[in-house]
Amino acid sequence: MRHFSQLPAAASGELFHRAPAEFDRDSSHQVLAHALGATLYVPGTRDDLAEVIERRVAAGVRSMVIDLEDAVRDDDLAQAEDNTVRAIARLSARRAGALLFVRTRVPEQIPQITEHLGKYGEALTGFVAPKFTPANAVAYLDATAEAAQRSGSRMFLMPVLETPDLLYRETREPALQELRDILTRNRDQILCLRLGATDLCGLYGIRRDRDLSIYEVQIVADLIGDLVNHFGRMDGTGHVISGPVWEYFRSQDRLMKPRLRASPFELLRAGKLRDRLLKEDLDGLIREIVLDRSNGLTGKTVIHPTHVPVVHAMSTVSHEEYVDAQAVLAAATPSALQTGSAVAQGGSSGGVAASQYRNKMNEFRPHRRWAERIMLRAEVFGVLAPGVTVPRLLAAVESV
């Protein structure tokens, strides 16, 4: 699998300074967690489920969740389970190029699905655990371990954090501490923690408007900060935490100003692309992705195919970020320290130097973990060539 593999080789060569690398389900834990990108949900009830997944993969989707929870009515659950098993078996034979997960309702569904899949279980990368709490965490983890043993292949769990005990102030801290202890003991099984913003908003009868990001819904923004504090630490104990879903994919009447400047698109003569992004509310999604990253979140849950190229384009690393990260990490290496340069001497004892772009200062000690994150993104999403912008990449993807 590789991000942006739908681009012709010539276009990729022009757009990328460093092309995205290939990955598969046996890649390192950190690579897979960052490679999820836009994780697209699809209802398990679709009759053409395997074909839908194949079409989305051909268009650039690299992680998908077959949903047996919120997207399926209670009366349709048995049919959705059978449909899911058939689709996965068919995809296994065709080797669909995406990381594939099933979102169950309860832990007991995991062994049931795995048993029905039999030898085709190897097509699954793992399961999504909704409403994940200290009360059901061990059951989900044990069921996932059993599924891995039965299928003979690696299986991951992606918990969804979306329950009242995490949101309500009086129960939040004990619940977070208990969850952290459980996840620390089982960190190899956890690929990514997902944030169920829609369910969290629903606890207070809130539905955020298309003109607002989740960070302007204070009750949820407050929890995001605590989740990153507990689970997003870059000291070897943390986990990748994904950005919450963006609900909108078609704009009606706008009250607030659009959030995309015209000039980057005018330079590309891509005014129609900007118009489409605004019409489909994707300027709000773009702004929220920037805020996700600024708050320590990686990747995003999506519910519409039009969101995928935007999330992936925004996940690429600019040439400026890349050279800054290289400089920070080079300053911390023993070989760099031996050169005796002013930059290298800052590696272990601090230090600062002007960026190669001459527009900021790189501080080697506080920016080191940021640089490590940049390099993970660079590996799976690539580094844009100097002067190449996200709008230019989006325009190229649209033209395929």
C-alpha positions as CSV (number, residue, x, y, z in Angstrom):
1,M,0.0,0.0,0.0
2,R,1.1,3.6,-0.6
3,H,-0.6,6.9,-0.3
4,F,-1.1,8.9,-3.6
5,S,-0.3,5.8,-5.6
6,Q,-3.2,6.8,-7.9
7,L,-1.0,9.7,-9.3
8,P,0.9,9.0,-12.5
9,A,4.7,8.6,-11.9
10,A,5.5,11.8,-13.7
11,A,3.1,13.9,-11.6
12,S,4.3,12.3,-8.4
13,G,7.9,13.1,-9.4
14,E,7.0,16.8,-9.9
15,L,5.0,17.1,-6.7
16,F,7.1,15.3,-4.2
17,H,10.6,15.9,-2.9
18,R,10.3,12.6,-1.1
19,A,7.6,10.3,-2.3
20,P,5.4,8.4,0.2
21,A,6.8,5.0,1.1
22,E,5.0,1.7,0.8
23,F,3.6,0.0,3.9
24,D,1.6,-3.1,4.7
25,R,-0.1,-4.6,7.7
26,D,3.3,-5.9,8.9
27,S,4.9,-2.5,9.0
28,S,5.9,-1.1,12.4
29,H,3.3,0.0,14.9
30,Q,4.1,3.7,14.6
31,V,4.1,3.6,10.8
32,L,0.7,1.9,10.6
33,A,-0.8,4.3,13.2
34,H,0.3,7.3,11.1
35,A,-0.5,5.7,7.8
36,L,-4.2,5.4,8.7
37,G,-4.8,8.9,7.4
38,A,-8.5,9.4,6.6
39,T,-10.3,6.4,8.1
40,L,-13.5,6.0,6.1
41,Y,-16.5,4.4,7.7
42,V,-19.0,2.3,5.6
43,P,-22.2,0.7,6.8
44,G,-22.1,-3.1,7.0
45,T,-25.5,-3.3,5.4
46,R,-24.5,-2.4,1.9
47,D,-25.1,-5.2,-0.6
48,D,-22.2,-4.0,-2.7
49,L,-19.8,-3.7,0.3
50,A,-16.8,-5.4,-1.3
51,E,-17.2,-3.4,-4.5
52,V,-17.5,-0.1,-2.5
53,I,-14.4,-0.8,-0.6
54,E,-12.5,-1.7,-3.8
55,R,-13.6,1.6,-5.5
56,R,-12.6,3.7,-2.5
57,V,-9.2,2.0,-2.3
58,A,-8.7,2.7,-6.0
59,A,-9.4,6.3,-5.3
60,G,-6.8,6.6,-2.6
61,V,-8.4,5.4,0.7
62,R,-6.0,3.4,2.8
63,S,-8.0,2.6,5.9
64,M,-11.6,1.7,6.2
65,V,-14.0,0.6,8.9
66,I,-17.0,-1.6,8.3
67,D,-19.6,-0.3,10.7
68,L,-21.9,-2.7,12.6
69,E,-22.8,-0.2,15.3
70,D,-24.4,3.3,14.8
71,A,-24.8,2.8,11.0
72,V,-26.9,-0.4,11.4
73,R,-30.4,-0.7,12.8
74,D,-30.9,-3.3,15.5
75,D,-33.2,-5.3,13.2
76,D,-30.6,-5.4,10.5
77,L,-27.6,-6.5,12.6
78,A,-27.6,-10.2,11.8
79,Q,-27.8,-9.4,8.0
80,A,-25.0,-6.9,8.4
81,E,-22.8,-9.4,10.1
82,D,-23.3,-12.0,7.4
83,N,-22.8,-9.3,4.7
84,T,-19.5,-8.2,6.4
85,V,-18.1,-11.7,6.5
86,R,-18.9,-12.3,2.9
87,A,-17.3,-9.0,1.8
88,I,-14.2,-9.6,3.8
89,A,-13.8,-13.1,2.4
90,R,-14.1,-11.7,-1.1
91,L,-11.6,-8.9,-0.4
92,S,-9.2,-11.4,1.0
93,A,-9.1,-13.3,-2.3
94,R,-8.6,-10.0,-4.2
95,R,-6.1,-8.6,-1.8
96,A,-7.7,-5.1,-1.4
97,G,-5.0,-2.6,-0.6
98,A,-6.3,-1.0,2.6
99,L,-6.1,-1.5,6.3
100,L,-9.5,-3.0,7.1
101,F,-11.3,-2.9,10.4
102,V,-14.8,-3.9,11.8
103,R,-16.6,-1.8,14.3
104,T,-18.5,-4.1,16.6
105,R,-21.1,-3.2,19.2
106,V,-19.9,-5.5,22.0
107,P,-16.7,-7.5,22.6
108,E,-18.6,-10.8,22.1
109,Q,-19.0,-10.0,18.4
110,I,-15.3,-10.2,17.7
111,P,-14.8,-14.0,18.2
112,Q,-18.1,-14.6,16.4
113,I,-16.9,-12.7,13.3
114,T,-13.5,-14.2,13.5
115,E,-14.9,-17.7,13.7
116,H,-17.1,-17.1,10.7
117,L,-14.2,-15.6,8.7
118,G,-12.0,-18.6,9.3
119,K,-8.9,-18.5,7.0
120,Y,-10.1,-15.1,5.6
121,G,-9.5,-13.4,8.9
122,E,-6.0,-12.4,7.7
123,A,-7.7,-9.8,5.5
124,L,-8.6,-7.8,8.7
125,T,-6.2,-5.5,10.4
126,G,-8.4,-5.4,13.5
127,F,-11.5,-4.0,15.2
128,V,-12.9,-0.7,16.4
129,A,-14.3,-0.7,20.0
130,P,-17.0,1.9,20.4
131,K,-17.8,3.4,23.8
132,F,-14.6,2.0,25.2
133,T,-14.4,2.3,29.0
134,P,-12.5,0.7,31.9
135,A,-15.5,-1.6,32.3
136,N,-15.3,-3.2,28.9
137,A,-11.6,-2.6,28.0
138,V,-10.2,-5.9,29.1
139,A,-13.0,-7.9,27.3
140,Y,-12.3,-6.0,24.1
141,L,-8.5,-6.6,24.4
142,D,-8.9,-10.3,25.2
143,A,-11.3,-10.8,22.3
144,T,-8.8,-9.1,19.9
145,A,-5.9,-11.2,21.2
146,E,-8.1,-14.3,20.7
147,A,-8.9,-13.2,17.1
148,A,-5.2,-12.7,16.3
149,Q,-4.5,-16.2,17.6
150,R,-7.4,-17.7,15.6
151,S,-6.5,-16.0,12.4
152,G,-2.7,-16.5,12.8
153,S,-2.1,-12.9,12.0
154,R,-1.5,-9.6,13.7
155,M,-4.7,-7.9,15.0
156,F,-5.1,-4.3,16.4
157,L,-7.8,-2.6,18.4
158,M,-8.9,1.0,17.9
159,P,-10.8,2.1,21.0
160,V,-13.3,5.0,20.6
161,L,-13.4,7.4,23.5
162,E,-16.9,8.8,23.7
163,T,-18.6,7.9,27.0
164,P,-20.1,10.0,29.9
165,D,-17.5,8.9,32.4
166,L,-14.8,10.5,30.3
167,L,-16.8,13.7,29.6
168,Y,-18.3,14.4,33.0
169,R,-15.9,16.3,35.2
170,E,-16.5,14.3,38.4
171,T,-15.7,11.0,36.9
172,R,-13.2,12.0,34.2
173,E,-9.9,11.8,36.1
174,P,-10.4,8.4,37.7
175,A,-11.6,6.9,34.4
176,L,-8.7,8.3,32.4
177,Q,-6.2,7.0,34.9
178,E,-7.7,3.6,34.9
179,L,-7.8,3.5,31.1
180,R,-4.2,4.6,30.9
181,D,-3.1,1.8,33.2
182,I,-5.0,-0.8,31.1
183,L,-3.7,0.6,27.7
184,T,-0.1,0.8,29.0
185,R,-0.2,-2.9,29.8
186,N,-1.5,-3.7,26.3
187,R,0.1,-1.0,24.2
188,D,1.2,-3.4,21.4
189,Q,-2.5,-4.2,20.7
190,I,-3.6,-0.5,20.4
191,L,-3.1,1.0,17.0
192,C,-4.8,4.3,17.5
193,L,-7.3,5.9,20.0
194,R,-10.3,7.5,18.2
195,L,-12.4,10.3,19.5
196,G,-16.2,10.1,19.3
197,A,-17.1,13.8,19.1
198,T,-20.6,13.3,17.9
199,D,-21.6,11.0,20.8
200,L,-19.9,13.4,23.3
201,C,-21.7,16.4,21.9
202,G,-25.0,14.4,22.1
203,L,-24.6,14.0,25.8
204,Y,-25.4,17.7,26.1
205,G,-27.8,18.0,23.2
206,I,-25.2,19.8,21.1
207,R,-24.7,19.4,17.4
208,R,-21.9,21.7,16.2
209,D,-22.6,24.0,13.2
210,R,-20.7,23.7,10.0
211,D,-19.2,27.2,10.7
212,L,-17.5,25.9,13.9
213,S,-14.7,23.5,14.6
214,I,-14.9,21.0,17.5
215,Y,-12.4,23.2,19.3
216,E,-15.1,25.8,19.6
217,V,-17.4,23.4,21.4
218,Q,-15.8,24.0,24.7
219,I,-17.1,21.0,26.6
220,V,-15.5,18.6,24.0
221,A,-12.4,20.8,23.5
222,D,-11.7,20.5,27.2
223,L,-11.8,16.7,27.1
224,I,-9.5,16.7,24.0
225,G,-6.9,18.5,26.1
226,D,-7.2,15.9,28.9
227,L,-7.0,13.0,26.5
228,V,-3.9,14.3,24.8
229,N,-2.4,15.0,28.3
230,H,-3.0,11.4,29.4
231,F,-2.6,9.4,26.1
232,G,-0.7,11.6,23.7
233,R,2.7,11.9,25.5
234,M,5.8,11.6,23.3
235,D,7.9,10.0,26.0
236,G,7.3,6.4,24.9
237,T,4.1,5.9,26.9
238,G,1.6,7.6,24.6
239,H,-0.6,6.6,21.7
240,V,-1.6,8.1,18.4
241,I,-5.0,9.9,18.8
242,S,-7.1,10.6,15.7
243,G,-9.0,13.7,15.0
244,P,-12.8,13.5,15.3
245,V,-15.2,13.2,12.4
246,W,-16.2,16.2,10.3
247,E,-20.0,15.7,9.7
248,Y,-20.6,18.0,6.7
249,F,-20.2,17.4,3.0
250,R,-22.6,19.8,1.3
251,S,-22.9,23.5,2.1
252,Q,-26.2,25.3,2.3
253,D,-26.5,29.0,3.0
254,R,-23.4,30.4,4.7
255,L,-23.4,32.7,7.6
256,M,-19.7,33.0,8.2
257,K,-16.9,33.9,5.8
258,P,-15.2,31.1,3.8
259,R,-11.8,30.1,5.4
260,L,-9.8,29.6,2.2
261,R,-7.8,32.4,0.7
262,A,-8.3,32.9,-3.0
263,S,-4.7,33.7,-3.9
264,P,-3.2,30.2,-3.6
265,F,-5.9,28.9,-6.0
266,E,-5.6,31.9,-8.4
267,L,-1.9,31.3,-8.8
268,L,-2.8,27.7,-10.0
269,R,-5.7,28.9,-12.0
270,A,-7.7,26.6,-9.8
271,G,-10.7,28.8,-8.9
272,K,-13.1,25.9,-9.6
273,L,-11.3,23.7,-7.1
274,R,-11.7,26.4,-4.5
275,D,-15.4,26.9,-5.3
276,R,-15.9,23.1,-4.9
277,L,-14.1,23.0,-1.6
278,L,-16.3,25.8,-0.3
279,K,-19.5,24.3,-1.7
280,E,-18.8,21.0,0.0
281,D,-17.8,22.6,3.4
282,L,-14.3,21.4,3.0
283,D,-12.8,24.7,4.1
284,G,-14.1,23.9,7.6
285,L,-12.6,20.5,7.4
286,I,-9.2,21.9,6.4
287,R,-9.3,24.4,9.3
288,E,-10.1,21.6,11.7
289,I,-7.2,19.4,10.4
290,V,-4.9,22.3,11.2
291,L,-6.3,22.6,14.7
292,D,-6.2,18.8,15.2
293,R,-2.4,18.8,14.4
294,S,-1.8,21.8,16.7
295,N,-3.5,19.9,19.5
296,G,-1.5,16.7,19.1
297,L,-4.0,14.6,17.0
298,T,-3.1,12.6,13.9
299,G,-5.3,11.5,11.1
300,K,-9.1,11.8,11.0
301,T,-12.3,9.8,11.0
302,V,-14.3,10.5,7.9
303,I,-17.8,9.6,6.7
304,H,-17.7,10.8,3.1
305,P,-15.3,10.0,0.3
306,T,-14.8,13.7,-0.6
307,H,-13.0,14.2,2.8
308,V,-10.3,11.6,2.0
309,P,-8.1,13.5,-0.5
310,V,-8.3,16.7,1.7
311,V,-7.1,14.8,4.8
312,H,-4.3,13.1,2.9
313,A,-3.1,16.3,1.2
314,M,-3.1,18.1,4.5
315,S,-1.1,15.1,6.0
316,T,1.8,15.6,3.6
317,V,4.9,17.4,4.9
318,S,6.0,20.6,3.4
319,H,9.6,21.0,2.2
320,E,10.1,23.7,4.9
321,E,8.9,21.4,7.7
322,Y,11.1,18.6,6.4
323,V,14.4,20.5,6.3
324,D,13.6,22.0,9.8
325,A,13.0,18.5,11.2
326,Q,16.2,17.2,9.5
327,A,18.2,20.0,11.1
328,V,16.8,19.4,14.5
329,L,17.4,15.7,14.4
330,A,20.8,16.0,12.9
331,A,21.8,18.2,15.8
332,A,21.0,15.5,18.2
333,T,23.0,12.7,16.6
334,P,26.4,11.6,17.9
335,S,28.0,12.0,14.4
336,A,26.7,15.6,14.2
337,L,28.0,16.4,17.7
338,Q,31.5,15.2,16.7
339,T,31.6,17.9,14.0
340,G,32.0,20.6,16.5
341,S,29.7,22.9,14.6
342,A,27.5,25.4,16.4
343,V,24.4,23.6,15.2
344,A,25.7,20.2,16.3
345,Q,26.8,21.4,19.7
346,G,23.2,22.2,20.5
347,G,22.1,18.6,20.1
348,S,22.3,17.3,23.6
349,S,22.7,20.5,25.6
350,G,20.1,22.7,23.8
351,G,20.9,25.3,21.2
352,V,19.2,27.2,18.5
353,A,19.8,28.1,14.9
354,A,18.0,29.9,12.1
355,S,15.9,27.7,9.8
356,Q,17.2,27.1,6.3
357,Y,14.2,29.1,5.1
358,R,15.4,32.0,7.3
359,N,12.0,32.7,8.7
360,K,12.2,31.1,12.2
361,M,14.5,29.7,14.8
362,N,14.8,25.9,15.4
363,E,15.4,25.0,19.0
364,F,17.0,21.6,19.1
365,R,15.8,20.3,22.5
366,P,12.1,21.3,22.6
367,H,11.6,20.7,18.9
368,R,13.1,17.2,18.8
369,R,9.8,15.3,19.4
370,W,8.0,17.5,16.9
371,A,10.7,16.6,14.4
372,E,10.2,12.9,15.1
373,R,6.5,13.3,14.3
374,I,7.3,15.1,11.1
375,M,9.6,12.3,9.9
376,L,6.8,9.7,10.6
377,R,4.4,11.7,8.5
378,A,7.1,12.2,5.8
379,E,7.6,8.5,5.5
380,V,3.9,7.6,4.9
381,F,2.6,10.8,3.2
382,G,5.7,12.1,1.5
383,V,7.4,15.5,1.4
384,L,6.2,18.1,-1.1
385,A,8.7,19.6,-3.5
386,P,9.8,23.2,-2.8
387,G,7.1,25.5,-3.9
388,V,4.4,22.8,-4.2
389,T,1.3,23.7,-2.1
390,V,-1.6,21.6,-0.8
391,P,-4.0,23.2,-3.4
392,R,-1.6,22.1,-6.2
393,L,-1.5,18.5,-4.8
394,L,-5.3,18.5,-4.5
395,A,-5.7,19.7,-8.1
396,A,-3.4,16.9,-9.3
397,V,-5.4,14.3,-7.4
398,E,-8.7,15.6,-8.8
399,S,-7.4,15.4,-12.3
400,V,-6.7,11.6,-12.1
